[in-house]
Amino acid sequence: MKHTHPDGRAGDTRGLGRSAGAPADQTTVRRSNLSLVLRHVSERGQCSRSTVAVETGLNKTTITSLVGELQARGLLKEIGPQHAGSVGRPSLALVLDGSRVGALGVEVNVDYIAAFATDLAGRVLVDRRIGVDAMGSDPARALDKLAQVIGRTVADLDQLGVALAGITVAVPGLIDTAGGTVVLAPNLGWHQVPVAERLRSAGISPNVPITVDNDANLAALAEYSSGVAMGTPNLVYLTGEVGVGCGIISGGRLLNGADGFAGEAGHVIVDPDGEECGCGRVGCWETKVGLAALVRMATPDDAYGVSPQVVRDPEERLAEIEQRRAEGDPRVEAAVTEVGRWLGRGAAMLVNLFNPRVIVLGGYFAQLADRIIPVAQAELERLGMTAAADRCSFAASNLGFGAASRGAVHVVIERVLSDPTTIAIRNT
């Protein structure tokens, strides 16, 4: 997939993009200062107004005004008093609030729709996933189901008194983020689907921003911001779904490419004599390591497409594979080993290209990590450039199949941190 983000979320998000030398009006300066204070409290945690003034370089009068406005928007609150062992009157402490401001991330994948919502401070409000045969449905039906899931989640948030600041939709494919359109999602069979437009016509409020993004990119952001490789400036994330998406963090920034499509490693051809891929070509990497490949090798009688009438969540498919393994079916262990071998071969290619320190395995890869990683690591060390491969390791994600929807929430929260004025001042 991939893209260019006007909110600059993959890198330094403090600037507002003003050209050098251009005059800044008071509104722009105020917005920038509101963002500076809100982000500072978000990153630093509990701190006093005087501490914020010292650490941001803003004077106390300005801080008082900015904090007052952020409180009025429901983004900051004061708690205390703070007792830091100093002499004199204890001060109140500023903390991130946002308890009435919600962020919603949703994901459409081959066999499920996931919804994950938090408030601005990251407290989880909704976390659900339902089985859906998106592969076997036309886009309109799948988007109708997505709109129902969003509507149900919004109703849940309304009951909690939480207003949505935005929705980000994760889709496994090439995304035109500016237009909210899925250019191509091979495993879903989608081509030029205007997701944002169709959701809007399905009744999503025009006051709620809707963005659409690639699932692997969003999952990589989630791992970078809060996952097992948090803060690692050079990492690769692999989705481990029916298809294999790849999100790349390089130098602390999401790698996008000229058209936003960088990282489509799942569709690199590794075996010209192999299986046909959903993209129409033969021998793509995901035909060797995707969940569909594992199911085809381990449980051929239950392969994708064999029983299209049965909607199976990926967790259910993995549970059945584990059950057959426990019963002694030799095909299961052979299939897992084969996936691990091809995973290591592809990883060697990624290490040679991007020189990451960590390759984070998501989705089903993470659930089978204890058996997949040793095989993949050995293959990586055999085929990778020695210096780079020796310094790179695999790590199993702890975010499960919800990594993309968590990353989608991160995008919404980042937008608020970058421009707090997008949240209306509350009536008191």
Summary of the structure (lengths in Angstrom):
residues: 428
radius of gyration: 23.1
end to end distance: 44.0
largest distance: 77.3
contacts: 1526
relative contact order: 0.15
helix: 43%
strand: 20%
